[in-house]
Amino acid sequence: MSDSQLYDTIGTTYTTTRRTDPRIAAQIWSALGDARTVLNVGAGTGSYEPPDRDVTAVEPSATMRAQRPPHAAPCIAATAENLPFADQSFDAAMALATIDHWQNPIAGLRELRRVARRIVVFTHDRGDPNRFWLTRDYLPEHANLWTGRPTLPELASVIDARTEPVPIPWDCTDGFYEAYWRRPEAYLDEAVRRGISVWSRVGPAAEQRAVHNLRTDLASGRWAERNHELLDLDTAVLGSCLLVA
């Protein structure tokens, strides 16, 4: 299934479950530096588009484009690997929680490098699948999704980027995979899961088993016993990061 087809299927809840978190936004916008013209690739419904800059969006999914609010930046139907812009058209290009779904992330990053002078990518370091309890204890299939995909160092090397960790607030308003690290009961909510592409990608059998086991462990207290050290934290570093070039 292509990126566009995946989000045509799962993207209908994004305006409610995948909202801009202001603390993560501040880090992303700071990484954009003094860029005035910004290309947002894999723009989805418009989360994290800076309101004080001239933004152009690219999004292949019609479902996602249709959910963009009226005030959002103009959006073009295109893919990261074939951007319809001249060389160095933008001060900066950003790609947020999208690169994992590109058909060819190396080609996409090279396109970002071609059309922009600065690049900011929000992604995840998959190097340690045991870093997050949901993968470690309930959904080991998550780690298999990245077999054969470029590693974080490989991605960084394509654009000569530095890596900047992104701490995830305990009450993060953007419901991506790791967002509910201190609110495990959220993963029992069907609407929350439908806003996270991982669940559709691992398949219904793995999803149902993980949800059943998590529900059981929450009821018995086993989850809290295993993860008690998280309960007093305000933020957690779970592999989310920016590539900044």
Buried (B, 14 or more C-beta within 10 A) or exposed (E): EEBBEBBBBBBBBBBEBBBBBEBBBEBBBEBBEEBEBBBBBBBBBBBBBBEEBEBBBBBBBEBBBEBBEEEBBEBBEBBBBEBEBEEEBBBBBBBBBBBBBBEBBBBBBBBBBBBBBBBBBBBBBBEEBEBBBBBBBBBBBBBEBBEEEBEBEEBBEBBEBEBBEBBBBBEBBBBBBBBBBBEBEBBBBEEBBBBBBBBBBBEEEBBEBBBEBBBEBBEEEBBEEEBEEBEEBEBBBBBBBBBBB
